[in-house]
């Protein structure tokens, strides 16, 4: 397959799945395997990181006014009932801290399982069941928190710890873990989704920056520091970044509307079906 077409397709996959609760890691892994791209190829490792940055930029652009609004009201909040510890910005970084610690401690274990179709399939399947059960149960309950501005410290820590699962187990999905955790903690669907987006910004920036530095730093044990870049390779990177950015812009807006009207059940069922299909047929059609 032409490398430019591969870049367009991978950019679409990244943009479509980064913020949906279906795991972009799993979908990129599957797409790359189907395209016969080696997971050990240092250039394509760097490529996956760069196109993720395109999706991050799209989210930052869409949430810029919301973020500016939070900054303007810090630390008292919109209603004057927040403080340095309970303002949405503080709670976002608190959740991020409780995500980062276990994720860093178990990163080596996670990296070893990144290419495992079995781990990814089980994470998709189990995560889908959990997501469906949580959404079905809490859709009939009265949420105690209907705005991010009403969240507490305990809810933030709980969501952060649950998000760590997505960093440890490939295929869990940052969105799935934070949305389900938010609903369990008493947030309604829109609030759980909004906090998921807010938390994904520092999480993805840190994870992407860390991975990129690790891949290109001269002192790294990886060979990416020796990747030879030429015009074609820069063009492939640019294509993937731009496509990911454009697709993510549309997906986030659509996702917000869909969730308010229909909830998360369709994504849970999709995860379950994909997980089962990978367990049954993955090794036959997809090679590492």
BALOBA-1460 file (C-alpha; in Angstrom, 3 decimals):
// residues 288
<rec num="1" residu="x" x="0.000" y="0.000" z="0.000"/>
<rec num="2" residu="x" x="1.201" y="3.507" z="-0.819"/>
<rec num="3" residu="x" x="2.748" y="5.143" z="2.257"/>
<rec num="4" residu="x" x="0.724" y="8.328" z="1.784"/>
<rec num="5" residu="x" x="-2.517" y="6.357" z="1.721"/>
<rec num="6" residu="x" x="-1.383" y="4.551" z="4.872"/>
<rec num="7" residu="x" x="-0.804" y="7.908" z="6.529"/>
<rec num="8" residu="x" x="-4.270" y="9.177" z="5.593"/>
<rec num="9" residu="x" x="-5.928" y="5.998" z="6.886"/>
<rec num="10" residu="x" x="-3.982" y="5.995" z="10.156"/>
<rec num="11" residu="x" x="-4.756" y="9.694" z="10.639"/>
<rec num="12" residu="x" x="-8.458" y="8.925" z="10.210"/>
<rec num="13" residu="x" x="-8.263" y="6.049" z="12.691"/>
<rec num="14" residu="x" x="-6.494" y="8.245" z="15.271"/>
<rec num="15" residu="x" x="-8.857" y="11.176" z="14.823"/>
<rec num="16" residu="x" x="-11.933" y="8.937" z="15.008"/>
<rec num="17" residu="x" x="-10.948" y="6.945" z="18.067"/>
<rec num="18" residu="x" x="-8.820" y="9.188" z="20.308"/>
<rec num="19" residu="x" x="-11.740" y="10.719" z="22.201"/>
<rec num="20" residu="x" x="-14.363" y="8.024" z="21.700"/>
<rec num="21" residu="x" x="-14.438" y="5.379" z="24.480"/>
<rec num="22" residu="x" x="-13.174" y="2.637" z="22.148"/>
<rec num="23" residu="x" x="-9.357" y="2.897" z="22.562"/>
<rec num="24" residu="x" x="-7.260" y="4.606" z="19.910"/>
<rec num="25" residu="x" x="-4.294" y="2.448" z="20.959"/>
<rec num="26" residu="x" x="-6.180" y="-0.725" z="20.087"/>
<rec num="27" residu="x" x="-7.394" y="0.610" z="16.753"/>
<rec num="28" residu="x" x="-3.998" y="1.934" z="15.689"/>
<rec num="29" residu="x" x="-2.410" y="-1.388" z="16.679"/>
<rec num="30" residu="x" x="-4.946" y="-3.297" z="14.585"/>
<rec num="31" residu="x" x="-4.694" y="-0.899" z="11.627"/>
<rec num="32" residu="x" x="-0.886" y="-1.003" z="11.608"/>
<rec num="33" residu="x" x="-0.882" y="-4.784" z="11.770"/>
<rec num="34" residu="x" x="-3.342" y="-5.027" z="8.875"/>
<rec num="35" residu="x" x="-1.089" y="-2.696" z="6.871"/>
<rec num="36" residu="x" x="1.937" y="-4.870" z="7.702"/>
<rec num="37" residu="x" x="3.640" y="-2.033" z="9.596"/>
<rec num="38" residu="x" x="6.092" y="-3.368" z="12.159"/>
<rec num="39" residu="x" x="5.492" y="-2.272" z="15.749"/>
<rec num="40" residu="x" x="9.255" y="-2.216" z="16.190"/>
<rec num="41" residu="x" x="9.849" y="0.271" z="13.376"/>
<rec num="42" residu="x" x="11.127" y="3.405" z="15.115"/>
<rec num="43" residu="x" x="9.860" y="5.782" z="12.448"/>
<rec num="44" residu="x" x="6.295" y="4.497" z="12.748"/>
<rec num="45" residu="x" x="6.538" y="4.658" z="16.533"/>
<rec num="46" residu="x" x="7.344" y="8.341" z="16.217"/>
<rec num="47" residu="x" x="4.595" y="8.733" z="13.614"/>
<rec num="48" residu="x" x="1.965" y="7.353" z="16.029"/>
<rec num="49" residu="x" x="3.022" y="9.919" z="18.639"/>
<rec num="50" residu="x" x="2.955" y="12.829" z="16.189"/>
<rec num="51" residu="x" x="-0.534" y="12.102" z="14.841"/>
<rec num="52" residu="x" x="-1.806" y="11.838" z="18.414"/>
<rec num="53" residu="x" x="-0.588" y="15.415" z="18.866"/>
<rec num="54" residu="x" x="-2.919" y="16.401" z="16.015"/>
<rec num="55" residu="x" x="-5.913" y="15.085" z="17.960"/>
<rec num="56" residu="x" x="-4.733" y="16.907" z="21.098"/>
<rec num="57" residu="x" x="-4.530" y="20.184" z="19.180"/>
<rec num="58" residu="x" x="-8.101" y="19.708" z="17.962"/>
<rec num="59" residu="x" x="-9.376" y="19.252" z="21.523"/>
<rec num="60" residu="x" x="-7.415" y="22.266" z="22.761"/>
<rec num="61" residu="x" x="-8.930" y="24.393" z="20.012"/>
<rec num="62" residu="x" x="-12.477" y="23.242" z="20.740"/>
<rec num="63" residu="x" x="-12.127" y="23.728" z="24.506"/>
<rec num="64" residu="x" x="-10.071" y="26.916" z="24.394"/>
<rec num="65" residu="x" x="-12.918" y="29.223" z="25.419"/>
<rec num="66" residu="x" x="-13.949" y="26.847" z="28.213"/>
<rec num="67" residu="x" x="-10.374" y="26.642" z="29.507"/>
<rec num="68" residu="x" x="-10.010" y="30.443" z="29.352"/>
<rec num="69" residu="x" x="-13.251" y="30.728" z="31.323"/>
<rec num="70" residu="x" x="-11.906" y="28.423" z="34.020"/>
<rec num="71" residu="x" x="-8.680" y="30.430" z="34.221"/>
<rec num="72" residu="x" x="-10.613" y="33.673" z="34.636"/>
<rec num="73" residu="x" x="-12.641" y="32.315" z="37.554"/>
<rec num="74" residu="x" x="-9.719" y="30.664" z="39.362"/>
<rec num="75" residu="x" x="-9.767" y="29.992" z="42.284"/>
<rec num="76" residu="x" x="-13.259" y="31.165" z="43.387"/>
<rec num="77" residu="x" x="-15.156" y="29.526" z="40.538"/>
<rec num="78" residu="x" x="-18.160" y="30.743" z="38.561"/>
<rec num="79" residu="x" x="-20.424" y="30.833" z="41.618"/>
<rec num="80" residu="x" x="-17.810" y="31.950" z="44.123"/>
<rec num="81" residu="x" x="-17.968" y="28.672" z="46.068"/>
<rec num="82" residu="x" x="-14.682" y="27.113" z="44.925"/>
<rec num="83" residu="x" x="-11.151" y="27.406" z="46.329"/>
<rec num="84" residu="x" x="-7.550" y="26.501" z="45.427"/>
<rec num="85" residu="x" x="-8.304" y="22.806" z="45.952"/>
<rec num="86" residu="x" x="-11.823" y="22.456" z="44.537"/>
<rec num="87" residu="x" x="-11.705" y="24.619" z="41.403"/>
<rec num="88" residu="x" x="-12.111" y="22.553" z="38.179"/>
<rec num="89" residu="x" x="-8.534" y="23.361" z="37.144"/>
<rec num="90" residu="x" x="-7.194" y="22.096" z="40.487"/>
<rec num="91" residu="x" x="-9.354" y="18.966" z="40.314"/>
<rec num="92" residu="x" x="-8.154" y="18.258" z="36.774"/>
<rec num="93" residu="x" x="-4.499" y="18.341" z="37.800"/>
<rec num="94" residu="x" x="-5.258" y="16.381" z="40.966"/>
<rec num="95" residu="x" x="-6.833" y="13.632" z="38.873"/>
<rec num="96" residu="x" x="-3.857" y="13.813" z="36.513"/>
<rec num="97" residu="x" x="-1.457" y="13.271" z="39.439"/>
<rec num="98" residu="x" x="-3.345" y="10.169" z="40.544"/>
<rec num="99" residu="x" x="-3.255" y="8.894" z="36.967"/>
<rec num="100" residu="x" x="0.455" y="9.512" z="36.445"/>
<rec num="101" residu="x" x="1.890" y="7.792" z="39.510"/>
<rec num="102" residu="x" x="0.618" y="4.229" z="38.894"/>
<rec num="103" residu="x" x="1.002" y="4.660" z="35.122"/>
<rec num="104" residu="x" x="4.708" y="5.485" z="35.457"/>
<rec num="105" residu="x" x="5.307" y="2.722" z="38.011"/>
<rec num="106" residu="x" x="3.805" y="0.091" z="35.708"/>
<rec num="107" residu="x" x="4.851" y="1.560" z="32.328"/>
<rec num="108" residu="x" x="7.403" y="-1.167" z="31.553"/>
<rec num="109" residu="x" x="4.783" y="-3.850" z="32.122"/>
<rec num="110" residu="x" x="2.328" y="-1.952" z="29.940"/>
<rec num="111" residu="x" x="4.870" y="-1.517" z="27.128"/>
<rec num="112" residu="x" x="5.517" y="-5.263" z="27.093"/>
<rec num="113" residu="x" x="1.817" y="-5.884" z="26.491"/>
<rec num="114" residu="x" x="1.282" y="-3.091" z="23.981"/>
<rec num="115" residu="x" x="1.487" y="-5.455" z="21.035"/>
<rec num="116" residu="x" x="-0.513" y="-8.283" z="22.591"/>
<rec num="117" residu="x" x="-3.774" y="-8.814" z="20.738"/>
<rec num="118" residu="x" x="-5.052" y="-10.962" z="23.593"/>
<rec num="119" residu="x" x="-4.533" y="-8.204" z="26.177"/>
<rec num="120" residu="x" x="-6.114" y="-5.634" z="23.865"/>
<rec num="121" residu="x" x="-9.078" y="-7.900" z="23.068"/>
<rec num="122" residu="x" x="-9.748" y="-8.652" z="26.736"/>
<rec num="123" residu="x" x="-9.470" y="-4.971" z="27.649"/>
<rec num="124" residu="x" x="-11.948" y="-4.058" z="24.900"/>
<rec num="125" residu="x" x="-14.366" y="-6.804" z="25.926"/>
<rec num="126" residu="x" x="-14.251" y="-6.304" z="29.691"/>
<rec num="127" residu="x" x="-14.249" y="-2.516" z="29.333"/>
<rec num="128" residu="x" x="-17.282" y="-2.727" z="27.065"/>
<rec num="129" residu="x" x="-19.221" y="-4.841" z="29.562"/>
<rec num="130" residu="x" x="-18.322" y="-2.480" z="32.401"/>
<rec num="131" residu="x" x="-19.244" y="0.576" z="30.364"/>
<rec num="132" residu="x" x="-22.588" y="-0.866" z="29.313"/>
<rec num="133" residu="x" x="-23.473" y="-1.943" z="32.869"/>
<rec num="134" residu="x" x="-22.489" y="1.408" z="34.391"/>
<rec num="135" residu="x" x="-24.324" y="3.472" z="31.777"/>
<rec num="136" residu="x" x="-27.450" y="1.300" z="31.978"/>
<rec num="137" residu="x" x="-27.561" y="1.443" z="35.773"/>
<rec num="138" residu="x" x="-26.746" y="5.104" z="36.303"/>
<rec num="139" residu="x" x="-28.987" y="6.340" z="33.495"/>
<rec num="140" residu="x" x="-31.884" y="5.471" z="35.837"/>
<rec num="141" residu="x" x="-30.324" y="7.143" z="38.880"/>
<rec num="142" residu="x" x="-30.369" y="10.790" z="39.863"/>
<rec num="143" residu="x" x="-26.895" y="12.243" z="39.413"/>
<rec num="144" residu="x" x="-25.515" y="14.158" z="42.378"/>
<rec num="145" residu="x" x="-23.234" y="16.255" z="40.140"/>
<rec num="146" residu="x" x="-24.593" y="17.894" z="37.006"/>
<rec num="147" residu="x" x="-21.787" y="20.398" z="36.388"/>
<rec num="148" residu="x" x="-18.008" y="20.063" z="36.525"/>
<rec num="149" residu="x" x="-18.008" y="23.120" z="38.824"/>
<rec num="150" residu="x" x="-19.816" y="21.018" z="41.458"/>
<rec num="151" residu="x" x="-17.231" y="18.225" z="41.616"/>
<rec num="152" residu="x" x="-15.309" y="17.365" z="44.774"/>
<rec num="153" residu="x" x="-11.800" y="16.199" z="45.601"/>
<rec num="154" residu="x" x="-12.852" y="12.587" z="46.182"/>
<rec num="155" residu="x" x="-14.527" y="12.355" z="42.779"/>
<rec num="156" residu="x" x="-11.429" y="13.770" z="41.104"/>
<rec num="157" residu="x" x="-9.062" y="11.298" z="42.792"/>
<rec num="158" residu="x" x="-11.340" y="8.366" z="41.940"/>
<rec num="159" residu="x" x="-11.539" y="9.333" z="38.256"/>
<rec num="160" residu="x" x="-7.771" y="9.835" z="38.100"/>
<rec num="161" residu="x" x="-7.081" y="6.407" z="39.560"/>
<rec num="162" residu="x" x="-9.512" y="4.777" z="37.137"/>
<rec num="163" residu="x" x="-7.896" y="6.544" z="34.185"/>
<rec num="164" residu="x" x="-4.579" y="4.961" z="35.177"/>
<rec num="165" residu="x" x="-6.057" y="1.646" z="34.020"/>
<rec num="166" residu="x" x="-6.019" y="2.931" z="30.439"/>
<rec num="167" residu="x" x="-2.303" y="3.661" z="30.682"/>
<rec num="168" residu="x" x="-1.549" y="0.266" z="32.193"/>
<rec num="169" residu="x" x="-3.764" y="-1.958" z="30.039"/>
<rec num="170" residu="x" x="-3.701" y="-1.253" z="26.272"/>
<rec num="171" residu="x" x="-7.238" y="-1.247" z="24.937"/>
<rec num="172" residu="x" x="-9.010" y="0.074" z="28.035"/>
<rec num="173" residu="x" x="-9.372" y="3.648" z="26.661"/>
<rec num="174" residu="x" x="-8.889" y="6.883" z="28.579"/>
<rec num="175" residu="x" x="-12.391" y="8.050" z="27.683"/>
<rec num="176" residu="x" x="-14.053" y="4.815" z="28.735"/>
<rec num="177" residu="x" x="-12.329" y="4.678" z="32.116"/>
<rec num="178" residu="x" x="-12.963" y="8.322" z="33.007"/>
<rec num="179" residu="x" x="-16.563" y="8.388" z="31.773"/>
<rec num="180" residu="x" x="-17.536" y="5.191" z="33.608"/>
<rec num="181" residu="x" x="-15.680" y="6.321" z="36.742"/>
<rec num="182" residu="x" x="-17.410" y="9.692" z="36.588"/>
<rec num="183" residu="x" x="-20.854" y="8.113" z="36.375"/>
<rec num="184" residu="x" x="-20.071" y="5.833" z="39.311"/>
<rec num="185" residu="x" x="-18.919" y="8.911" z="41.262"/>
<rec num="186" residu="x" x="-22.290" y="10.590" z="40.703"/>
<rec num="187" residu="x" x="-21.671" y="12.716" z="37.600"/>
<rec num="188" residu="x" x="-24.300" y="12.835" z="34.889"/>
<rec num="189" residu="x" x="-23.323" y="11.925" z="31.320"/>
<rec num="190" residu="x" x="-22.459" y="15.439" z="30.045"/>
<rec num="191" residu="x" x="-20.402" y="16.247" z="33.166"/>
<rec num="192" residu="x" x="-18.558" y="12.916" z="33.048"/>
<rec num="193" residu="x" x="-17.779" y="13.519" z="29.378"/>
<rec num="194" residu="x" x="-16.629" y="17.105" z="29.938"/>
<rec num="195" residu="x" x="-14.302" y="16.148" z="32.790"/>
<rec num="196" residu="x" x="-13.000" y="13.283" z="30.645"/>
<rec num="197" residu="x" x="-12.075" y="15.805" z="27.950"/>
<rec num="198" residu="x" x="-10.509" y="18.208" z="30.457"/>
<rec num="199" residu="x" x="-8.448" y="15.457" z="32.062"/>
<rec num="200" residu="x" x="-7.336" y="14.134" z="28.693"/>
<rec num="201" residu="x" x="-5.579" y="17.431" z="27.882"/>
<rec num="202" residu="x" x="-2.768" y="17.289" z="30.502"/>
<rec num="203" residu="x" x="-2.700" y="13.491" z="30.331"/>
<rec num="204" residu="x" x="-2.229" y="13.348" z="26.566"/>
<rec num="205" residu="x" x="0.193" y="16.272" z="26.506"/>
<rec num="206" residu="x" x="2.348" y="14.621" z="29.166"/>
<rec num="207" residu="x" x="2.142" y="11.133" z="27.645"/>
<rec num="208" residu="x" x="2.819" y="12.353" z="24.120"/>
<rec num="209" residu="x" x="5.683" y="14.583" z="25.236"/>
<rec num="210" residu="x" x="7.216" y="11.807" z="27.322"/>
<rec num="211" residu="x" x="7.000" y="9.262" z="24.514"/>
<rec num="212" residu="x" x="8.347" y="11.684" z="21.928"/>
<rec num="213" residu="x" x="11.336" y="12.674" z="24.069"/>
<rec num="214" residu="x" x="12.019" y="9.022" z="24.813"/>
<rec num="215" residu="x" x="12.011" y="8.205" z="21.110"/>
<rec num="216" residu="x" x="14.209" y="11.041" z="19.849"/>
<rec num="217" residu="x" x="16.504" y="11.899" z="22.766"/>
<rec num="218" residu="x" x="20.118" y="11.080" z="21.863"/>
<rec num="219" residu="x" x="20.648" y="9.333" z="25.186"/>
<rec num="220" residu="x" x="17.695" y="7.030" z="24.676"/>
<rec num="221" residu="x" x="18.236" y="3.324" z="24.319"/>
<rec num="222" residu="x" x="15.843" y="3.408" z="21.368"/>
<rec num="223" residu="x" x="17.017" y="3.719" z="17.820"/>
<rec num="224" residu="x" x="14.631" y="6.522" z="16.924"/>
<rec num="225" residu="x" x="17.413" y="9.038" z="17.512"/>
<rec num="226" residu="x" x="19.026" y="7.552" z="14.399"/>
<rec num="227" residu="x" x="15.908" y="7.670" z="12.210"/>
<rec num="228" residu="x" x="16.863" y="9.374" z="8.974"/>
<rec num="229" residu="x" x="14.217" y="11.875" z="7.922"/>
<rec num="230" residu="x" x="13.751" y="12.839" z="4.289"/>
<rec num="231" residu="x" x="11.159" y="14.797" z="2.338"/>
<rec num="232" residu="x" x="8.822" y="11.832" z="1.957"/>
<rec num="233" residu="x" x="8.928" y="10.974" z="5.659"/>
<rec num="234" residu="x" x="8.238" y="14.556" z="6.691"/>
<rec num="235" residu="x" x="5.318" y="14.631" z="4.246"/>
<rec num="236" residu="x" x="3.899" y="11.397" z="5.696"/>
<rec num="237" residu="x" x="4.103" y="12.856" z="9.216"/>
<rec num="238" residu="x" x="2.415" y="16.077" z="8.110"/>
<rec num="239" residu="x" x="-0.403" y="14.213" z="6.367"/>
<rec num="240" residu="x" x="-1.124" y="12.047" z="9.410"/>
<rec num="241" residu="x" x="-1.038" y="15.048" z="11.760"/>
<rec num="242" residu="x" x="-3.381" y="17.161" z="9.617"/>
<rec num="243" residu="x" x="-5.850" y="14.344" z="8.950"/>
<rec num="244" residu="x" x="-5.949" y="13.407" z="12.632"/>
<rec num="245" residu="x" x="-6.543" y="17.045" z="13.586"/>
<rec num="246" residu="x" x="-9.394" y="17.553" z="11.093"/>
<rec num="247" residu="x" x="-11.161" y="14.277" z="11.893"/>
<rec num="248" residu="x" x="-10.858" y="14.812" z="15.666"/>
<rec num="249" residu="x" x="-12.437" y="18.268" z="15.321"/>
<rec num="250" residu="x" x="-15.570" y="16.744" z="13.835"/>
<rec num="251" residu="x" x="-15.675" y="13.715" z="16.117"/>
<rec num="252" residu="x" x="-15.569" y="15.648" z="19.397"/>
<rec num="253" residu="x" x="-18.485" y="17.877" z="18.383"/>
<rec num="254" residu="x" x="-20.512" y="14.889" z="17.168"/>
<rec num="255" residu="x" x="-19.689" y="12.871" z="20.290"/>
<rec num="256" residu="x" x="-20.968" y="15.618" z="22.599"/>
<rec num="257" residu="x" x="-24.302" y="15.756" z="20.766"/>
<rec num="258" residu="x" x="-24.650" y="11.967" z="20.575"/>
<rec num="259" residu="x" x="-24.009" y="11.369" z="24.276"/>
<rec num="260" residu="x" x="-26.560" y="13.949" z="25.373"/>
<rec num="261" residu="x" x="-29.206" y="12.246" z="23.239"/>
<rec num="262" residu="x" x="-28.316" y="8.554" z="23.335"/>
<rec num="263" residu="x" x="-25.697" y="7.775" z="25.983"/>
<rec num="264" residu="x" x="-22.748" y="5.400" z="25.660"/>
<rec num="265" residu="x" x="-24.415" y="2.034" z="24.968"/>
<rec num="266" residu="x" x="-23.498" y="1.884" z="21.268"/>
<rec num="267" residu="x" x="-19.807" y="2.277" z="22.086"/>
<rec num="268" residu="x" x="-20.001" y="-0.407" z="24.755"/>
<rec num="269" residu="x" x="-21.581" y="-2.891" z="22.336"/>
<rec num="270" residu="x" x="-18.998" y="-2.042" z="19.680"/>
<rec num="271" residu="x" x="-16.179" y="-2.729" z="22.152"/>
<rec num="272" residu="x" x="-17.709" y="-6.054" z="23.123"/>
<rec num="273" residu="x" x="-18.139" y="-7.182" z="19.517"/>
<rec num="274" residu="x" x="-14.624" y="-6.075" z="18.534"/>
<rec num="275" residu="x" x="-13.104" y="-7.766" z="21.572"/>
<rec num="276" residu="x" x="-14.855" y="-11.053" z="20.798"/>
<rec num="277" residu="x" x="-13.864" y="-10.846" z="17.123"/>
<rec num="278" residu="x" x="-10.202" y="-10.293" z="18.056"/>
<rec num="279" residu="x" x="-10.205" y="-13.219" z="20.475"/>
<rec num="280" residu="x" x="-11.775" y="-15.546" z="17.902"/>
<rec num="281" residu="x" x="-10.177" y="-14.413" z="14.664"/>
<rec num="282" residu="x" x="-7.425" y="-11.923" z="15.500"/>
<rec num="283" residu="x" x="-4.496" y="-14.320" z="15.333"/>
<rec num="284" residu="x" x="-5.725" y="-15.613" z="11.964"/>
<rec num="285" residu="x" x="-5.979" y="-12.281" z="10.160"/>
<rec num="286" residu="x" x="-3.654" y="-10.003" z="12.117"/>
<rec num="287" residu="x" x="0.051" y="-10.665" z="12.476"/>
<rec num="288" residu="x" x="2.262" y="-8.868" z="14.957"/>
